[in-house]
Amino acid sequence: MRALVIALRFVGVALEAMSPSRLSGFGALDLAFEKDYEEFLLKLRARLDITQRFLGNGKSDAPSSG
């Protein structure tokens, strides 16, 4: 359980690194792509947050996701 919680924290860091503002170093992004991509990342982040909260509350000995 703890390994999963830690792995999900790394996923959160990776999502931040994948933000459109950080990808600008690879060149200009199409505005339509950037909008869709940002929505996709927001949905992923929301699902990750839900999963982390569930894991944090699922067992009393699990570390909190805070």
Biopython code that builds the backbone (N, CA, C, O; Angstrom):
import numpy as np
from Bio.PDB.StructureBuilder import StructureBuilder

atoms = [
    (1, "MET", "N", (0.831, -1.188, 0.000)),
    (1, "MET", "CA", (0.000, 0.000, 0.000)),
    (1, "MET", "C", (0.878, 1.256, 0.000)),
    (1, "MET", "O", (0.626, 2.207, -0.740)),
    (2, "ARG", "N", (1.897, 1.237, 0.832)),
    (2, "ARG", "CA", (2.770, 2.413, 0.925)),
    (2, "ARG", "C", (3.525, 2.640, -0.376)),
    (2, "ARG", "O", (3.718, 3.781, -0.797)),
    (3, "ALA", "N", (3.953, 1.552, -1.015)),
    (3, "ALA", "CA", (4.667, 1.682, -2.293)),
    (3, "ALA", "C", (3.755, 2.317, -3.345)),
    (3, "ALA", "O", (4.208, 3.127, -4.155)),
    (4, "LEU", "N", (2.497, 1.959, -3.334)),
    (4, "LEU", "CA", (1.544, 2.546, -4.276)),
    (4, "LEU", "C", (1.347, 4.032, -4.006)),
    (4, "LEU", "O", (1.300, 4.834, -4.939)),
    (5, "VAL", "N", (1.234, 4.389, -2.766)),
    (5, "VAL", "CA", (1.077, 5.803, -2.395)),
    (5, "VAL", "C", (2.282, 6.613, -2.873)),
    (5, "VAL", "O", (2.130, 7.709, -3.413)),
    (6, "ILE", "N", (3.466, 6.067, -2.671)),
    (6, "ILE", "CA", (4.679, 6.767, -3.099)),
    (6, "ILE", "C", (4.747, 6.852, -4.622)),
    (6, "ILE", "O", (5.097, 7.896, -5.172)),
    (7, "ALA", "N", (4.414, 5.756, -5.303)),
    (7, "ALA", "CA", (4.424, 5.757, -6.770)),
    (7, "ALA", "C", (3.453, 6.801, -7.317)),
    (7, "ALA", "O", (3.754, 7.468, -8.306)),
    (8, "LEU", "N", (2.300, 6.945, -6.686)),
    (8, "LEU", "CA", (1.321, 7.931, -7.138)),
    (8, "LEU", "C", (1.820, 9.356, -6.905)),
    (8, "LEU", "O", (1.457, 10.266, -7.651)),
    (9, "ARG", "N", (2.630, 9.556, -5.901)),
    (9, "ARG", "CA", (3.230, 10.882, -5.705)),
    (9, "ARG", "C", (4.165, 11.210, -6.861)),
    (9, "ARG", "O", (4.206, 12.349, -7.325)),
    (10, "PHE", "N", (4.916, 10.215, -7.326)),
    (10, "PHE", "CA", (5.793, 10.418, -8.475)),
    (10, "PHE", "C", (4.978, 10.708, -9.738)),
    (10, "PHE", "O", (5.404, 11.491, -10.587)),
    (11, "VAL", "N", (3.819, 10.084, -9.857)),
    (11, "VAL", "CA", (2.937, 10.377, -10.994)),
    (11, "VAL", "C", (2.513, 11.843, -10.944)),
    (11, "VAL", "O", (2.482, 12.513, -11.976)),
    (12, "GLY", "N", (2.192, 12.339, -9.772)),
    (12, "GLY", "CA", (1.823, 13.744, -9.624)),
    (12, "GLY", "C", (2.940, 14.674, -10.049)),
    (12, "GLY", "O", (2.688, 15.689, -10.700)),
    (13, "VAL", "N", (4.166, 14.345, -9.690)),
    (13, "VAL", "CA", (5.317, 15.153, -10.097)),
    (13, "VAL", "C", (5.461, 15.113, -11.621)),
    (13, "VAL", "O", (5.730, 16.137, -12.250)),
    (14, "ALA", "N", (5.282, 13.943, -12.203)),
    (14, "ALA", "CA", (5.390, 13.804, -13.660)),
    (14, "ALA", "C", (4.312, 14.615, -14.366)),
    (14, "ALA", "O", (4.575, 15.214, -15.409)),
    (15, "LEU", "N", (3.108, 14.643, -13.815)),
    (15, "LEU", "CA", (2.041, 15.447, -14.424)),
    (15, "LEU", "C", (2.413, 16.925, -14.436)),
    (15, "LEU", "O", (2.140, 17.634, -15.404)),
    (16, "GLU", "N", (3.034, 17.381, -13.363)),
    (16, "GLU", "CA", (3.476, 18.777, -13.324)),
    (16, "GLU", "C", (4.536, 19.034, -14.393)),
    (16, "GLU", "O", (4.534, 20.080, -15.041)),
    (17, "ALA", "N", (5.429, 18.082, -14.567)),
    (17, "ALA", "CA", (6.503, 18.238, -15.557)),
    (17, "ALA", "C", (5.965, 18.203, -16.984)),
    (17, "ALA", "O", (6.632, 18.655, -17.915)),
    (18, "MET", "N", (4.766, 17.670, -17.154)),
    (18, "MET", "CA", (4.174, 17.565, -18.490)),
    (18, "MET", "C", (3.265, 18.743, -18.827)),
    (18, "MET", "O", (2.619, 18.736, -19.875)),
    (19, "SER", "N", (3.201, 19.744, -17.967)),
    (19, "SER", "CA", (2.300, 20.869, -18.222)),
    (19, "SER", "C", (2.704, 21.607, -19.502)),
    (19, "SER", "O", (3.886, 21.641, -19.845)),
    (20, "PRO", "N", (1.748, 22.191, -20.201)),
    (20, "PRO", "CA", (2.056, 22.900, -21.450)),
    (20, "PRO", "C", (3.116, 23.980, -21.282)),
    (20, "PRO", "O", (3.933, 24.183, -22.180)),
    (21, "SER", "N", (3.117, 24.671, -20.158)),
    (21, "SER", "CA", (4.120, 25.724, -19.957)),
    (21, "SER", "C", (5.535, 25.144, -19.900)),
    (21, "SER", "O", (6.494, 25.792, -20.318)),
    (22, "ARG", "N", (5.654, 23.948, -19.392)),
    (22, "ARG", "CA", (6.969, 23.306, -19.327)),
    (22, "ARG", "C", (7.360, 22.673, -20.658)),
    (22, "ARG", "O", (8.543, 22.448, -20.916)),
    (23, "LEU", "N", (6.381, 22.388, -21.497)),
    (23, "LEU", "CA", (6.667, 21.800, -22.807)),
    (23, "LEU", "C", (7.045, 22.855, -23.837)),
    (23, "LEU", "O", (7.445, 22.515, -24.950)),
    (24, "SER", "N", (6.925, 24.113, -23.485)),
    (24, "SER", "CA", (7.195, 25.178, -24.448)),
    (24, "SER", "C", (8.646, 25.161, -24.936)),
    (24, "SER", "O", (8.945, 25.713, -25.995)),
    (25, "GLY", "N", (9.525, 24.551, -24.194)),
    (25, "GLY", "CA", (10.910, 24.439, -24.616)),
    (25, "GLY", "C", (11.099, 23.578, -25.850)),
    (25, "GLY", "O", (12.152, 23.614, -26.488)),
    (26, "PHE", "N", (10.073, 22.802, -26.185)),
    (26, "PHE", "CA", (10.131, 21.946, -27.365)),
    (26, "PHE", "C", (9.579, 22.640, -28.605)),
    (26, "PHE", "O", (9.505, 22.034, -29.674)),
    (27, "GLY", "N", (9.195, 23.892, -28.470)),
    (27, "GLY", "CA", (8.638, 24.642, -29.583)),
    (27, "GLY", "C", (7.210, 25.058, -29.288)),
    (27, "GLY", "O", (6.625, 24.678, -28.273)),
    (28, "ALA", "N", (6.663, 25.847, -30.203)),
    (28, "ALA", "CA", (5.296, 26.355, -30.039)),
    (28, "ALA", "C", (4.285, 25.212, -30.142)),
    (28, "ALA", "O", (4.413, 24.318, -30.978)),
    (29, "LEU", "N", (3.289, 25.268, -29.278)),
    (29, "LEU", "CA", (2.216, 24.277, -29.304)),
    (29, "LEU", "C", (0.997, 24.884, -29.994)),
    (29, "LEU", "O", (0.700, 26.067, -29.829)),
    (30, "ASP", "N", (0.311, 24.072, -30.755)),
    (30, "ASP", "CA", (-0.933, 24.493, -31.375)),
    (30, "ASP", "C", (-1.931, 24.855, -30.271)),
    (30, "ASP", "O", (-2.050, 24.124, -29.288)),
    (31, "LEU", "N", (-2.643, 25.968, -30.421)),
    (31, "LEU", "CA", (-3.549, 26.422, -29.357)),
    (31, "LEU", "C", (-4.645, 25.413, -29.055)),
    (31, "LEU", "O", (-4.998, 25.207, -27.893)),
    (32, "ALA", "N", (-5.190, 24.778, -30.099)),
    (32, "ALA", "CA", (-6.243, 23.782, -29.887)),
    (32, "ALA", "C", (-5.679, 22.577, -29.120)),
    (32, "ALA", "O", (-6.316, 22.059, -28.203)),
    (33, "PHE", "N", (-4.482, 22.146, -29.508)),
    (33, "PHE", "CA", (-3.841, 21.040, -28.802)),
    (33, "PHE", "C", (-3.581, 21.411, -27.351)),
    (33, "PHE", "O", (-3.839, 20.623, -26.441)),
    (34, "GLU", "N", (-3.073, 22.605, -27.148)),
    (34, "GLU", "CA", (-2.744, 23.039, -25.791)),
    (34, "GLU", "C", (-3.987, 23.030, -24.903)),
    (34, "GLU", "O", (-3.925, 22.604, -23.750)),
    (35, "LYS", "N", (-5.098, 23.493, -25.430)),
    (35, "LYS", "CA", (-6.350, 23.510, -24.655)),
    (35, "LYS", "C", (-6.804, 22.089, -24.335)),
    (35, "LYS", "O", (-7.141, 21.793, -23.188)),
    (36, "ASP", "N", (-6.817, 21.207, -25.335)),
    (36, "ASP", "CA", (-7.223, 19.813, -25.111)),
    (36, "ASP", "C", (-6.273, 19.108, -24.153)),
    (36, "ASP", "O", (-6.704, 18.358, -23.277)),
    (37, "TYR", "N", (-4.997, 19.351, -24.322)),
    (37, "TYR", "CA", (-3.984, 18.729, -23.489)),
    (37, "TYR", "C", (-4.119, 19.182, -22.042)),
    (37, "TYR", "O", (-3.997, 18.373, -21.121)),
    (38, "GLU", "N", (-4.369, 20.468, -21.840)),
    (38, "GLU", "CA", (-4.555, 20.993, -20.488)),
    (38, "GLU", "C", (-5.785, 20.354, -19.830)),
    (38, "GLU", "O", (-5.742, 20.004, -18.651)),
    (39, "GLU", "N", (-6.865, 20.202, -20.578)),
    (39, "GLU", "CA", (-8.059, 19.531, -20.040)),
    (39, "GLU", "C", (-7.758, 18.091, -19.661)),
    (39, "GLU", "O", (-8.196, 17.603, -18.619)),
    (40, "PHE", "N", (-6.996, 17.413, -20.529)),
    (40, "PHE", "CA", (-6.607, 16.036, -20.263)),
    (40, "PHE", "C", (-5.792, 15.941, -18.976)),
    (40, "PHE", "O", (-6.045, 15.069, -18.145)),
    (41, "LEU", "N", (-4.818, 16.832, -18.808)),
    (41, "LEU", "CA", (-4.008, 16.818, -17.601)),
    (41, "LEU", "C", (-4.835, 17.128, -16.352)),
    (41, "LEU", "O", (-4.602, 16.543, -15.294)),
    (42, "LEU", "N", (-5.789, 18.036, -16.471)),
    (42, "LEU", "CA", (-6.658, 18.350, -15.329)),
    (42, "LEU", "C", (-7.489, 17.137, -14.913)),
    (42, "LEU", "O", (-7.672, 16.876, -13.724)),
    (43, "LYS", "N", (-7.988, 16.403, -15.906)),
    (43, "LYS", "CA", (-8.761, 15.189, -15.602)),
    (43, "LYS", "C", (-7.886, 14.134, -14.950)),
    (43, "LYS", "O", (-8.299, 13.486, -13.988)),
    (44, "LEU", "N", (-6.673, 13.961, -15.473)),
    (44, "LEU", "CA", (-5.742, 13.011, -14.864)),
    (44, "LEU", "C", (-5.432, 13.405, -13.429)),
    (44, "LEU", "O", (-5.408, 12.557, -12.537)),
    (45, "ARG", "N", (-5.196, 14.685, -13.207)),
    (45, "ARG", "CA", (-4.878, 15.180, -11.873)),
    (45, "ARG", "C", (-6.041, 14.945, -10.915)),
    (45, "ARG", "O", (-5.834, 14.556, -9.766)),
    (46, "ALA", "N", (-7.260, 15.180, -11.386)),
    (46, "ALA", "CA", (-8.437, 14.963, -10.545)),
    (46, "ALA", "C", (-8.569, 13.497, -10.158)),
    (46, "ALA", "O", (-8.861, 13.178, -9.005)),
    (47, "ARG", "N", (-8.357, 12.616, -11.109)),
    (47, "ARG", "CA", (-8.432, 11.173, -10.827)),
    (47, "ARG", "C", (-7.314, 10.749, -9.867)),
    (47, "ARG", "O", (-7.532, 9.939, -8.966)),
    (48, "LEU", "N", (-6.146, 11.294, -10.066)),
    (48, "LEU", "CA", (-5.026, 10.994, -9.176)),
    (48, "LEU", "C", (-5.332, 11.462, -7.760)),
    (48, "LEU", "O", (-5.075, 10.735, -6.800)),
    (49, "ASP", "N", (-5.873, 12.657, -7.617)),
    (49, "ASP", "CA", (-6.218, 13.184, -6.295)),
    (49, "ASP", "C", (-7.253, 12.295, -5.598)),
    (49, "ASP", "O", (-7.143, 12.018, -4.403)),
    (50, "ILE", "N", (-8.250, 11.856, -6.353)),
    (50, "ILE", "CA", (-9.277, 10.967, -5.792)),
    (50, "ILE", "C", (-8.645, 9.665, -5.317)),
    (50, "ILE", "O", (-8.939, 9.186, -4.221)),
    (51, "THR", "N", (-7.784, 9.102, -6.140)),
    (51, "THR", "CA", (-7.127, 7.842, -5.793)),
    (51, "THR", "C", (-6.250, 8.005, -4.565)),
    (51, "THR", "O", (-6.246, 7.148, -3.681)),
    (52, "GLN", "N", (-5.509, 9.102, -4.505)),
    (52, "GLN", "CA", (-4.649, 9.341, -3.347)),
    (52, "GLN", "C", (-5.468, 9.523, -2.068)),
    (52, "GLN", "O", (-5.091, 9.023, -1.009)),
    (53, "ARG", "N", (-6.574, 10.231, -2.170)),
    (53, "ARG", "CA", (-7.439, 10.394, -0.986)),
    (53, "ARG", "C", (-8.005, 9.054, -0.547)),
    (53, "ARG", "O", (-8.050, 8.755, 0.647)),
    (54, "PHE", "N", (-8.439, 8.243, -1.511)),
    (54, "PHE", "CA", (-8.988, 6.932, -1.190)),
    (54, "PHE", "C", (-7.937, 6.075, -0.487)),
    (54, "PHE", "O", (-8.228, 5.439, 0.525)),
    (55, "LEU", "N", (-6.722, 6.058, -1.020)),
    (55, "LEU", "CA", (-5.664, 5.258, -0.414)),
    (55, "LEU", "C", (-5.286, 5.789, 0.961)),
    (55, "LEU", "O", (-4.969, 5.020, 1.868)),
    (56, "GLY", "N", (-5.320, 7.097, 1.105)),
    (56, "GLY", "CA", (-4.992, 7.693, 2.396)),
    (56, "GLY", "C", (-6.040, 7.412, 3.451)),
    (56, "GLY", "O", (-5.727, 7.347, 4.640)),
    (57, "ASN", "N", (-7.290, 7.244, 3.022)),
    (57, "ASN", "CA", (-8.385, 7.004, 3.961)),
    (57, "ASN", "C", (-8.779, 5.538, 4.042)),
    (57, "ASN", "O", (-9.525, 5.145, 4.939)),
    (58, "GLY", "N", (-8.290, 4.731, 3.123)),
    (58, "GLY", "CA", (-8.701, 3.333, 3.048)),
    (58, "GLY", "C", (-8.216, 2.477, 4.195)),
    (58, "GLY", "O", (-8.904, 1.545, 4.610)),
    (59, "LYS", "N", (-7.040, 2.783, 4.712)),
    (59, "LYS", "CA", (-6.482, 2.021, 5.832)),
    (59, "LYS", "C", (-5.942, 2.994, 6.865)),
    (59, "LYS", "O", (-5.366, 4.025, 6.517)),
    (60, "SER", "N", (-6.125, 2.672, 8.103)),
    (60, "SER", "CA", (-5.688, 3.593, 9.152)),
    (60, "SER", "C", (-4.177, 3.711, 9.205)),
    (60, "SER", "O", (-3.669, 4.732, 9.667)),
    (61, "ASP", "N", (-3.424, 2.687, 8.742)),
    (61, "ASP", "CA", (-1.976, 2.761, 8.821)),
    (61, "ASP", "C", (-1.344, 3.311, 7.542)),
    (61, "ASP", "O", (-0.119, 3.398, 7.455)),
    (62, "ALA", "N", (-2.152, 3.681, 6.552)),
    (62, "ALA", "CA", (-1.620, 4.236, 5.314)),
    (62, "ALA", "C", (-1.243, 5.691, 5.532)),
    (62, "ALA", "O", (-1.955, 6.421, 6.222)),
    (63, "PRO", "N", (-0.113, 6.123, 4.942)),
    (63, "PRO", "CA", (0.253, 7.540, 5.089)),
    (63, "PRO", "C", (-0.747, 8.438, 4.390)),
    (63, "PRO", "O", (-1.352, 8.059, 3.387)),
    (64, "SER", "N", (-0.911, 9.622, 4.930)),
    (64, "SER", "CA", (-1.852, 10.558, 4.305)),
    (64, "SER", "C", (-1.262, 11.079, 3.012)),
    (64, "SER", "O", (-0.046, 11.053, 2.820)),
    (65, "SER", "N", (-2.143, 11.564, 2.105)),
    (65, "SER", "CA", (-1.683, 12.049, 0.803)),
    (65, "SER", "C", (-1.393, 13.546, 0.834)),
    (65, "SER", "O", (-1.306, 14.164, -0.227)),
    (66, "GLY", "N", (-1.245, 14.138, 1.989)),
    (66, "GLY", "CA", (-1.029, 15.562, 2.113)),
    (66, "GLY", "C", (0.341, 15.958, 2.022)),
    (66, "GLY", "O", (0.647, 17.147, 2.114)),
]
sb = StructureBuilder()
sb.init_structure("model")
sb.init_model(0)
sb.init_chain("A")
sb.init_seg("    ")
for serial, (resi, resn, name, xyz) in enumerate(atoms, 1):
    if name == "N":
        sb.init_residue(resn, " ", resi, " ")
    sb.init_atom(name, np.array(xyz, "f"), 0.0, 1.0, " ", f" {name:<3s}", serial, name[0])
structure = sb.get_structure()
